[in-house]
């Protein structure tokens, strides 16, 4: 498999993970309040993982969570703000 095909496969896997995470999060937290504060918290956890973790899976998990909440903000907004 060439590099471009491999990158596309990785991207598709990540998008699938993000979609799964969005579905889980919507079941656990169906409303759209506090999305911005959640994004900031998740971004902090991603930054910490990048700086402190030597495990790519930990960084990936945090990045998927950031992408998830960013997509929810794009799709649902955040009713904490006008």
C-alpha positions as CSV (number, residue, x, y, z in Angstrom):
1,X,0.0,0.0,0.0
2,X,1.4,3.4,-0.9
3,X,1.8,6.3,1.5
4,X,-1.2,8.2,0.2
5,X,-3.5,5.2,0.5
6,X,-2.2,4.4,4.0
7,X,-2.8,8.1,5.1
8,X,-6.4,7.9,3.6
9,X,-7.1,4.7,5.5
10,X,-5.8,6.2,8.7
11,X,-8.0,9.3,8.2
12,X,-11.0,7.1,7.5
13,X,-10.4,5.2,10.7
14,X,-10.1,8.4,12.7
15,X,-13.3,9.8,11.2
16,X,-15.1,6.6,12.1
17,X,-13.7,6.9,15.7
18,X,-14.9,10.5,15.9
19,X,-18.4,9.5,14.7
20,X,-18.6,6.7,17.2
21,X,-17.5,9.1,20.0
22,X,-20.1,11.7,18.9
23,X,-22.8,9.0,19.2
24,X,-21.6,8.0,22.6
25,X,-21.4,11.5,23.9
26,X,-24.9,12.4,22.6
27,X,-26.3,9.5,24.5
28,X,-24.5,10.4,27.7
29,X,-24.9,14.2,27.3
30,X,-27.9,14.9,25.0
31,X,-28.0,18.6,25.6
32,X,-25.8,21.3,24.0
33,X,-24.9,23.3,27.1
34,X,-21.3,23.7,28.2
35,X,-19.8,22.5,25.0
36,X,-17.2,25.3,25.0
37,X,-16.1,24.5,28.5
38,X,-15.9,20.8,27.6
39,X,-13.8,21.7,24.5
40,X,-11.4,23.7,26.6
41,X,-11.1,20.9,29.1
42,X,-10.5,18.3,26.4
43,X,-8.0,20.5,24.7
44,X,-6.1,20.8,27.9
45,X,-6.0,17.1,28.3
46,X,-4.8,16.7,24.7
47,X,-2.0,19.2,25.4
48,X,-1.0,17.3,28.5
49,X,-1.0,14.0,26.6
50,X,1.2,15.6,23.9
51,X,3.7,16.9,26.4
52,X,3.8,14.0,28.9
53,X,2.7,10.8,27.2
54,X,5.0,8.6,25.2
55,X,2.0,6.5,24.1
56,X,0.5,7.5,20.7
57,X,-2.8,5.8,21.6
58,X,-3.3,8.2,24.5
59,X,-2.7,11.2,22.3
60,X,-5.0,9.8,19.7
61,X,-7.8,9.2,22.2
62,X,-7.6,12.8,23.4
63,X,-7.5,14.2,19.9
64,X,-10.6,12.2,19.0
65,X,-12.4,13.7,22.0
66,X,-11.4,17.2,20.9
67,X,-12.6,16.5,17.4
68,X,-15.9,15.1,18.8
69,X,-16.8,18.1,20.8
70,X,-15.6,20.5,18.1
71,X,-18.0,18.7,15.7
72,X,-20.8,18.9,18.2
73,X,-20.3,22.7,18.6
74,X,-20.3,23.0,14.8
75,X,-23.6,21.0,14.5
76,X,-25.4,21.9,17.7
77,X,-23.9,25.1,19.1
78,X,-23.7,25.8,22.8
79,X,-26.7,27.2,24.5
80,X,-24.6,28.5,27.3
81,X,-24.0,31.6,25.1
82,X,-26.4,33.8,23.2
